[in-house]
Amino acid sequence: MPRRSYDQYCAIARTLDTVGDRWSLLIVRELLAGPLRYTDLFTDLPGISTDVLASRLRDLERDGVVSRRRLPPPGTGSAYELTERGGALLPVLGALAVWGGPSLGASAPTDAVRAHWFALPLLARLAPLAGDERGVMDVTLPDGTFHLRLGDAPPGTPVCGRGPSPTGSDASLTLDTATCLSLADGTLTATDALTAGTLTVTGEGPLAESLRKHATTATAVRN
């Protein structure tokens, strides 16, 4: 089927022609954590139908946002991953996460929840505290753990991922749901959460020390 188009000579319209369909950007959100099988995508996109997921993946692959490759042994089957063009949507999704944070409110009983869906909102709030330090941090919430990568990374390196970092982390953060929501919606800064002790940091590396230093400095300034 031909792709629907706004038929407007505008960069925004062209972008929406490619990723403006329902579910498309959420597929990109999932693939920011690295390659995933079709079944993994289906699991973490509750509410999508198999037909729609297959259709969106075909469209994104055709438009150069997603590619599919065979998994090396001992894996079997194929996985989907973002192309370089698809990975360039990271700042777009990061901006959407910050913009949409104030709209979160309390979760409804019908809302699906995944811990890693807070990765991009928290990345935006935590990155300034890292200063010039670079590394990976594990973030533990009551609903699960995910990891974030702060700073530049080689092309194709995921900016976040489900579960603890498989290669080890440079810092570990623990926070409760209320603190996470307040950080995501912008009503609480990471510095204030660290100072209040509702966001705790463990680890001995430079990244962990940089995060703790902000809390110490903020306390000293207030006193």
Number of C-alpha atoms within 10 A of each C-alpha: 4 5 8 10 12 10 9 10 8 10 9 10 14 15 10 15 17 19 21 14 12 11 17 19 19 16 21 23 22 22 23 24 21 19 21 18 18 16 11 13 19 17 10 17 17 11 10 14 11 12 8 13 18 12 13 19 21 14 20 21 18 12 16 14 21 23 19 17 12 12 14 9 7 5 9 10 11 15 19 21 24 28 17 14 12 21 22 12 18 16 12 11 18 18 15 13 21 20 14 14 19 15 10 11 10 9 9 7 6 6 9 11 12 15 17 25 16 19 25 24 24 23 20 18 17 18 18 15 19 20 14 12 17 16 18 22 25 24 28 19 17 10 11 13 20 22 28 26 22 22 14 10 12 6 8 13 13 18 21 25 21 21 15 19 19 9 7 12 20 20 22 20 19 18 18 14 12 11 19 21 20 18 24 28 21 18 11 15 16 25 23 16 18 22 18 12 13 16 18 17 21 16 15 11 13 16 25 23 17 16 25 20 16 20 19 13 13 14 15 9 7 6 6
